[in-house]
Amino acid sequence: MAKLTSKQANELAGYFLGMAQAIGDFRYENWSLLSADDNQQLGNLQWSILNYGEDILAFSSILVMEDVKNSIEKIKGITSRIKENMHTVKVIQKGIDVAAAIVTLGAAIISKNARSITDSVDGLVKVWES
């Protein structure tokens, strides 16, 4: 397993920021459709995503990934799709599920568990594509 370089950590943190912004935009665009609980849940998830982005930067010297390049490319790809298309999500629960999957990915990266990172990236892709 390889340690993340500072450049890779910056990339990952940027992806998390972009995904958090997409979740925030989704929340704003659907404000009138969200129940108070859904609004609170999305807000909490968005905050967690932002915090994981910050943590990735803070812990970049100790974070590892089994296949750094492949994992980062997958995260880059799904981030792009989420940022570009989150506004097209019409089901509130899917928006919540996507946000939760991003949080799971952040937790996996911070945990330094290579298998969990791979599973979480794949899980986020699966949630997005469902």
N, C-alpha and C positions, 0 to 999 in steps of 0.2 A: 504494500500500500504506500502511496506517495503522499507527502504533505502538500497542501495547497500553497502555491506561491502567493505573494501579496497581490499580484495582478489577477490571479484566479479568484481570490477572496473578494477583491473589488468587483469583479464580474458578477459573482454570485450575489453579493450584497445588492448590486444594481438590479439584478433580476428580481430579488425579493421586494425591493422598493417599487419596481414596475408592477409586480403582481399586487402589492398592497394598494397602489393607486387604482388599479383596475377594479379591485374589490370595493374601494371607496367610491369610485364612479358608479359602479353597479348599485351600491347602497343609496347614493344620491338620486340616481335615475329612477329607482323603484321606491323611493321614500313613502309615497302615498299607498303603496301596496303592502308594505312591510308591517307586520304586527309589531307591537312594542318589544316582544321577546325576540323576534327575528332581527329587528333593528339592533337591539343590544348585543345579540350573538354575533352578527356581522361586524359590529364595531369592535367587540372583543377580539375576534379573529383577525381583523385588520391590524389592530394594535400588536397582536402576537407576531404577525408576519413582519411588521416593521422592526420589532425587537429582535427577531431571529436574524434579520439583515444586519443589524448593528452587532449582534453577537458573532456573526460570521467574520466581520471585520476585526472585532476585538480578539478573537481566538484563532485568527488565520494561521498563526505559526504552529499550532498544534492540531489543526483539523486535517484529517486524512480521507482519502477516497480510494477505493480499489482501482478504478479506472477513471482517473480524474478527467481526462479529455472527453471520453465518451459521456460521462455523467453530466459534465458541464454543457456539452452540446445538446443533450436531451433537455436539460433544464432551460437552456437558451431557447430551444424550439418551442417548448410548451409555454414559456413566458411570453414569447412573441404572439402565439395564438391566443392566449388569455388576454393580453393587452389589446390586441386588435379586435377581438370578438366577444369580450365579456358583455358588452352592451346588447348583444343579440340574445342573451340568455333570457328566456321568458318565464322560467319556473324558479321561484324564489328558493326552493329547497336545493336546486342545483347550484345556485350561487353560494349558498351556505356550504354545500358539500365540497365545492371547489376550494373555498376559503379554508375549510377544515383540512383538506388534503395538502394545501400549501403549508399550513402549520405543522402537519405531520412530517412533511419533508424537512422543514426547518429544524424540528426536534431531532430528526434522524441525523442531519449533518452535524449538529452540535454534539450529539452522542458519540460521534466518530465510529459508528457501527456500519461498516461497509455494506453488509447485506441489507440492513435496514434502509440505507440511503438508496440502494438500487430498487428495493421494493417500493419505497415511497415515491420515487420518480415515476416508476411504472404505475403506481396507484393513482398519482395525480393525472397522468395521461389517460388512464382508464376512466376516471371520474369525468374528465373534460370531454372525452369522446362519447360518453354514454348519453 
